[in-house]
Structure formats: structure tokens, C-alpha cells
């Protein structure tokens, strides 16, 4: 049996579904689709429900700049698609271990509690966090429960996928 590792997505990696362009992800639509459809060999993809709240905050921020109602309506339109994807949505806020770890990360200096919950979820699942947050990665090294947590950037993840396909 192959070893399947939990891969936990940070909010960055679902924003394109809602029409929010992320520079680091440009040109990677096919790999993103494989991730969203849980088709990356050796990984089981998880999406913390906290990410959906963060998406709405991002859409609200974009709305404030444009006052375009369509920006807000994107959440309602795209949510059914998210809910039918074969990735697993996990409720970080209902997971006591994830919540405990999140509070420790917050106490160690990371001010964005949503990110703390996502990292706490990754720890609770003993997974790999796909994230571009360099500050979070530094703080995780200070917390005993997360010092060995694997946090991978998009660029490094792409390299790993390419290397696996060549082997």
C-alpha cells in the first residue's frame, strides 16, 4: 500500500476558484485543478473550513475597492462547486487539537488566527501545509508542537511534483 500524506491547503490555493488572481499561481491551472480534484499521487487533500471564511474576507476587501456587487456574489456562486470537489473540508474550529495548537501559535506571535488554525489543523492531521506565508513558517519553528511541521511553498511543491513524474 502506498503512503498517503495529508496535504492541507492554505487559502491562497482556492482563491483562483473565486476569480482572485494570485501571481505565484499564474500558469499553474492544470496542477491546481489536480489538487482541487484530489489527483496528486501520494496525497489526500484537505481544505480547512476556515479558508472559506478567509475567502469571503478577501472578496469583501475587493468589494470595498470596487463597490461591485458581483464581487460579493462570487462566494454564493462558487460555493456549490467547492462543496462537490473530492477534497475533504475539515472544520478546524471543531477540532480541539487544532484549536489548542492554533492558540499556541498565536501566543508565539502570529497575529492572523485563521492562519494559526490552518497550521493547527495541519499539525492535528500530521500533514503537509501548502502555504506562501513565510512569517508563519518562521513562527512555527518556535512552537514545540509545530517545530517539525512541513510547510511547503508553491514553487517547492511544483518541483517535487515534477521530480516525482521524472522518476
N, C-alpha and C positions, 0 to 999 in steps of 0.2 A: 504494500500500500504506500502511495506517495505521501510525503509530508505536506500537509496543507497548513499554511500560516495565515492567521487573520491579518488583513490589510485594512486599516482604518483610515477613512478619507477625512481630510480637513475640508472646511467649507469651500476653499479655493477651487476644489476639483469638481464641484457641482454648479458653481456659478455660471459656467457657459450654457448649461441647460436652460437657465433663466435669461439668456441673452446678454449676460455681463461678460465682456471680453477680458481675459486675463493674459497679459503679454507672454508670460513664461509658457503658457499652454498653446500658443498660436502654432498652427501646423501639426498639431498632435491629435486631431479629431478622431482618427481611427483607433488610436490607443486609448483615448478617453472613452470611446464607445465600448471598447472591450472591457475596460474597468467597470463602467456603469452596468454592463451586462454580465459581470462576474465571469469573464472569459480569460482571465490571466492565469495561466497554468501555475499551480502551486500555491495559490492564494484564494481565500474566501473574503469577499469584500463586505465591509460593514460601513454604514453611514450613521453616525450619531445623530439622533433627532435634533440635538442642539444646533446642528448645521442648518437645519431648515429655518430655525428662528434667526440665525445669523443671516441667511439669505434674505429674509424679509427686512431686516435692518439695513442691509445693503441696498435693496430696492427702494426703501424709504429714503435713504440718503440720495440716491439717484433721482427720486421723485422731487425732493426738495430743490434740486438744481434745475429741473426742467418743468415742474408742475404738470407733467404729462401723466394723466390717469393710467394710460396703458402700462406705464412702468409698474404701478401697484398691481394691476390686473394680471401681470405675468405669473405671480405666485399661484393664483387660483387656476390659471390655465395649465401650468406645468405640473402642479402637484399630483394630479392623477397619473401622469407619466412616471414620476418618481416612485409613486406607490406601487406601480406594476413592474418596476425593474427587479431583476433577480438578485439584487444585493440585499443584505439584511439591515433593516433600520433598527438600531438599538437605542433604547431610552436611557441615556446616561443619567438623567436626573432621578431615575428609579433604581439605579444600581448603587447599592450602599458602598461597595468597594471603590467604584469610580468616583463617587461623591467625596469619600474620605481622601482619596489621593488628590482630587481636584482642590480640596481645601488646603492640603499641604503645599501644593504647587503655588496656590495663591499666596499663602503665608510666606513662601520663599521669594516672592517678589514679582510674580507675573500678574499684571493688573487685569487682563482680559479673562474673566472667569469662564466664558464659553470655551476658550482655548484650553483652560485648565481642565474642564470637564471632558473635552475630547481626548486630551492626553491621559486623564484618569481612566477613561474608557479603554484606551489602548493598553494601559497597564493591566486593567482588570481582565482583558481578553488575552494578555500575553502576546500582543500583536506588534505589527509594524505600523508606525504613523507616517502617512504621506502628507508632508507639510512643508511650506516655504518659510515658516516662522523661525528665524534664526535666534531671536531673543528667547523664545520658548525653549528651544533646543539647549541653549546655554543654562537656563534656569533648571531644566530637568536634570542636568548633571549634578546639581547641588542637593537634590532631594533623594534620600536613600532609596525610596521605593521606585524611583524612576531613573536613577543614575545609569542603568544599563539598557534603558528603553531605546529601541532602534527608531530613529526619526530619519526619514529619507526625503530628500528634495526630489522634485520632478526630474531634473536633469540626471541625478544619480539613479533614479528608478528606471528611466529610459535606457541608460547604459546597461543596467542589469538585465532588462528585457532583451536588448539586442545581443548581449553576451550569451544569454541562455539559448536564443534562437540559432546562434552560430555554433554552439557546442553539439 
